[in-house]
Amino acid sequence: MKNVIYYFTGTGNSLAIAQKIAAALEDCEVIPVASLKDSQTIAPVADRMGFVCPVYFLGLPLMVAEFAGRLDRSRAGYTFGVVTFGGSGSEPTLRQLDTLIRKQNKRGLDAGYLVKMPGNYILMYDPPSGKKQEEIFAAADNLLGEIIPAIGRCEHHKLPWSLIGALIHAAAYPWFVSHAHRKAREFTVTDACTSCGTCAEICPAKNIDIVEGRPVWKDRCELCLGCIHLCPAQAIQAGKNTTGRPRYRNPEITIADMKAKNQGNP
Ligand SMILES: Cc1cc2nc3c(=O)[nH]c(=O)nc-3n(C[C@H](O)[C@H](O)[C@H](O)COP(=O)(O)O)c2cc1C
């Protein structure tokens, strides 16, 4: 069987999960959404097609929502979604993905799964570390032990739903949609910057130019926070929100992986 998985990631959680599913399915292409041109219609030919991405404000990353809206799934078979999240109430994200795909096609998702991973929204909290982080990974691996065989069997499931999640999505997601692209204008860089260029190379939105050795953010930020978390010198800040806070990167994913894959390079 031929398989394809599209993913989006800021700090590696979603890529790590996409890779685990792909390894179990075999003959599986793993494609970063960030590598696809804006104007390109996506019409994969596959027996199974999946999407793996993080939850942002109880909804989809903007790039994933845009991508799902121009997906032609007429030549794809079984279709599943997996969203990674750090807190709770992420059900509306799967519904949103389903609705967007369904708008273009008669069928949406055949199944959708939520996997809790370390939360990376450093603008509000410290990402979990140490034992807490290990427990989250262990629980996620257990859950994947159920999800992956279900995907292998092309099981159909009703998508999860929660009223509270839907209400918070309705209140919070519009703010995200209207603010995310320009949010990085508030990011700054300290003298710890070594001009290594990692921030620009890992940015899935290609939103960072290096000017005179320093990052300059443009207006298509996805708010994935990859630049803040993955800067080797921890030189990127979003004011007091990030100063002194530990950074996070999924330990199974290297910065080299992120550079290559987020930019769509093999
Ligand atoms: C802008 C932003 C918004 C987020 N919003 C939510 C949220 O609404 N609910 C939640 O549970 N986690 C939220 N998170 C946490 C991420 O969904 C979670 O850490 C995810 O696994 C990160 O995946 P990645 O490493 O592939 O980027 C948010 C993270 C970011 C950066």
The ligand as an SDF file (V2000), in Angstrom:
LIG
                    3D

 31 33  0  0  0  0  0  0  0  0999 V2000
    0.8970   29.3420   19.0750 C   0  0  0  0  0  0  0  0  0  0  0  0
    0.6520   28.0920   19.8830 C   0  0  0  0  0  0  0  0  0  0  0  0
   -0.6040   27.8300   20.3530 C   0  0  0  0  0  0  0  0  0  0  0  0
   -0.8680   26.6650   21.0800 C   0  0  0  0  0  0  0  0  0  0  0  0
   -2.1400   26.4220   21.4670 N   0  0  0  0  0  0  0  0  0  0  0  0
   -2.4220   25.2830   22.1100 C   0  0  0  0  0  0  0  0  0  0  0  0
   -3.7720   24.9890   22.4940 C   0  0  0  0  0  0  0  0  0  0  0  0
   -4.7110   25.7330   22.2130 O   0  0  0  0  0  0  0  0  0  0  0  0
   -4.0030   23.8390   23.1860 N   0  0  0  0  0  0  0  0  0  0  0  0
   -2.9900   22.9810   23.4940 C   0  0  0  0  0  0  0  0  0  0  0  0
   -3.2680   21.9600   24.1280 O   0  0  0  0  0  0  0  0  0  0  0  0
   -1.7100   23.2120   23.1330 N   0  0  0  0  0  0  0  0  0  0  0  0
   -1.4000   24.3400   22.4400 C   0  0  0  0  0  0  0  0  0  0  0  0
   -0.1020   24.5900   22.0460 N   0  0  0  0  0  0  0  0  0  0  0  0
    0.9410   23.5730   22.3170 C   0  0  0  0  0  0  0  0  0  0  0  0
    1.2740   22.7450   21.0600 C   0  0  0  0  0  0  0  0  0  0  0  0
    0.0870   22.3760   20.3900 O   0  0  0  0  0  0  0  0  0  0  0  0
    2.0510   21.4640   21.4230 C   0  0  0  0  0  0  0  0  0  0  0  0
    3.1480   21.7210   22.2230 O   0  0  0  0  0  0  0  0  0  0  0  0
    2.4970   20.7380   20.1440 C   0  0  0  0  0  0  0  0  0  0  0  0
    2.8220   19.4110   20.4510 O   0  0  0  0  0  0  0  0  0  0  0  0
    3.7010   21.3770   19.4650 C   0  0  0  0  0  0  0  0  0  0  0  0
    4.0000   20.6340   18.3040 O   0  0  0  0  0  0  0  0  0  0  0  0
    5.3240   20.8030   17.4330 P   0  0  0  0  0  0  0  0  0  0  0  0
    6.4880   20.4460   18.3390 O   0  0  0  0  0  0  0  0  0  0  0  0
    5.1560   19.8380   16.3300 O   0  0  0  0  0  0  0  0  0  0  0  0
    5.3950   22.2230   16.9880 O   0  0  0  0  0  0  0  0  0  0  0  0
    0.1790   25.7540   21.3530 C   0  0  0  0  0  0  0  0  0  0  0  0
    1.4760   26.0420   20.8970 C   0  0  0  0  0  0  0  0  0  0  0  0
    1.7220   27.1930   20.1590 C   0  0  0  0  0  0  0  0  0  0  0  0
    3.1070   27.4570   19.6660 C   0  0  0  0  0  0  0  0  0  0  0  0
  1  2  1  0
  2  3  1  0
  2 30  2  0
  3  4  2  0
  4  5  1  0
  4 28  1  0
  5  6  2  0
  6  7  1  0
  6 13  1  0
  7  8  2  0
  7  9  1  0
  9 10  1  0
 10 11  2  0
 10 12  1  0
 12 13  2  0
 13 14  1  0
 14 15  1  0
 14 28  1  0
 15 16  1  0
 16 17  1  0
 16 18  1  0
 18 19  1  0
 18 20  1  0
 20 21  1  0
 20 22  1  0
 22 23  1  0
 23 24  1  0
 24 25  2  0
 24 26  1  0
 24 27  1  0
 28 29  2  0
 29 30  1  0
 30 31  1  0
M  END
$$$$
